[in-house]
Amino acid sequence: MNRPARLAVGVVSTGRVGSVLGAALARAGHTVVAASGLSAASVARAERLLPDVPLLPPDEVVRRADLVLLALPDDALAGMLRGLVATESLRAGQIVVHTSGAHGVDVLAPAAEAGALPLALHPVMTFTGRAEDLERLATASIGVTATAEDEAAWNVGEALAVEMGAEPVRIPEESRALYHAALAHGSNHLMTLVADCTELLRKAGIGQAERLVAPLLSAALDNVLRHGDRAFTGPVARGDLGTVRKHLAVLTEASPEIAPAYRALARRTAERSRAAGQLDPAAATELTELLDDPAEGQNP
């Protein structure tokens, strides 16, 4: 894999992702020549991870850079690119990278029209904006998207990912939305699920809820990653109708805002368990009817 030449890097902006990736590129031997950051937190991150790098407006950052790193929220990318085009900040020969998971390279069309090389590099990890993120990159992957027919661009994107310490994974443009939906469904909703779990335990009067469930949840995650649907366990996968009915009743009483999520996830667990041959079809049908019945769990 060809390694990019040493590049002058401009970071827009120094949020949690931009500051860490800028530091990773600097560690790889590139030079961060400028960055942009407005909030106090962004300025503090820049001082910590990108010391002595001048903080400038985005258009000035881009003018100084060979590699432009746009570490912006998904919905801010298009507007930023319009602004950079309007100020004539982009130029031919630049590499313009964004870190959004939801977008491929189509959103970078204005940069490509200006003669820049567009790349989408999405780190598949959560960021704290602290130095330990640099080490966590070594166990992470980066989703790489380039123009379909431009193999050289794919190689540049993969080389940059490797230089930052991560494993590159090619994501075709047409798969980008589904790829990002899958990651958000898994990681973001897992956080919600765990937060709901610990909240219910605290309502039950159980102290140290996080410590109690950490081994259970860690084992469950490891098992499903290793064994897929064969790892399913619990009352739904076993077809324990009575237990599920009790769950609906107590959740509806104690946390009616959580009960609908339990119903939806239990229904999906029944579907997957049935498809995997773990759950008898008749039991799956009974469970689904129970979970679909709005009267279940309601006080008479």
Secondary structure, 3 states (H helix, E strand, C coil): CCCCCCCEEEEECCCHHHHHHHHHHHHCCCEEEEEECCCHHHHHHHHHHCCCCCECCHHHHHHHCCEEEECCCHHHHHHHHHHHHHCCCCCCCCEEEECCCCCCCHHHHHHHHCCCEEEEEEECCCCCCCCHHHHHHHHCEEEEECCCCCHHHHHHHHHHHHHCCCEEEECCHHHHHHHHHHHHHHHHHHHHHHHHHHHHHHHCCCCCHHHHHHHHHHHHHHHHHHHHHHHCCCHHHHCCHHHHHHHHHHHHHHCCCCHHHHHHHHHHHHHHHHHCCCCCHHHHHHHHHHHHCCCCCCCC
